[in-house]
């Protein structure tokens, strides 16, 4: 995560990180890359972690949705049965995933 945070601050940074903890790691800045303070890196790590945590529902939904081919099959069957509204099976399946994994 340290490297990811550094690159979010400076996408052109060239560096080597020795260690996995921001407080104890050593960062070697290469090719004239301006040093970024550990405090700034810690702040960016916290921001990235918050963004990751806030997107948990998206990751949960992605695995909970039926496969696309199954969704298309449900849509076809709903349309063939003239149930292209909130009574159709596709709508119910998608709504359940959204209800089970709210934003």
N, C-alpha and C positions, 0 to 999 in steps of 0.2 A: 504494500500500500504506500510505502514511502516513495518509491519510484513513480508510482502513478500520481501522487500528490505533486511531486516536483514537476512532472511533465504537464500537469494541469496549470501550474503557475508559469512555467516556461517550456513550451513545446519543443524548443530547440536546445534544451539543456543537454549537456553531455557530462555524465557523472558515473561514479561507482559507489554503491552503498555496501558497507561491510557491517552486518548486523541487522536484526529485524525490529529493534525497538528504537524509536526516534530519539529517546533520551540518551541512549548509550551507543548508538551506531556512529560510525565514522563515514563521512561523505567526502569523497574526493571529486573536486570539480575539475573537469578536463576541457581542453581546447578553448580556453578563455571564457568559459561559462561563468557568469557572475554568480557569486555565492548567494544562496537563499538561506535566510536564518531558519534555525530549527523551529522557532516560534511560529513563523509563517507556514512552515511545512506542517506543523501540528494543527494549526487552524484549518488548513486545506484538508488534512486527513479527517478532521471532525466533520467538515462540510460534506466530503465524499461519503463518509459513513452514514450521515443523516439522510443524504439522497438515496443511498442504497436501502436503508431501513424503510424509508417512506415509499419505496417502490415494491415492497414485499408483496402487496396484493397483486401486482402485475405478474410477478413470477409465479405466484400461486394460481392465478387464473390461467396462465399459459399452459400449465400442466393439467389443469382441470377441464379445460374445454375438450369436447370430443374432437377427433381428428377431422380435418377439413373435408375429407371425402364423406365421412359420416354426416357432417353438418349439411353438405350439399344433398345427400340422400334424403335427410329429414326435410329440407326445404322443398325438394321435388315432390315428396309424398304429401306435404302440407298443401302445396300448390295444386296437385292433382285432386286432393280432397277439398279444394276451395277453402283451406284454412290458413291463408297467408296473413293471419292477424295474430292477436295475442292468445288464441286458443290452439295454435299449431304446436307441434312437438319440438320444432327447432327453437321457437321463441321460448318455450318452457325450459329447454335444456340450457340455453344461453342465460336466461334469467336466473336459473338456479346457481350457476357458476358465479354470476355477478352478486347475487344475494349472499352466497356463502363466503365470498371474498370481497367485502366492501372496500371502497377507497378510504 
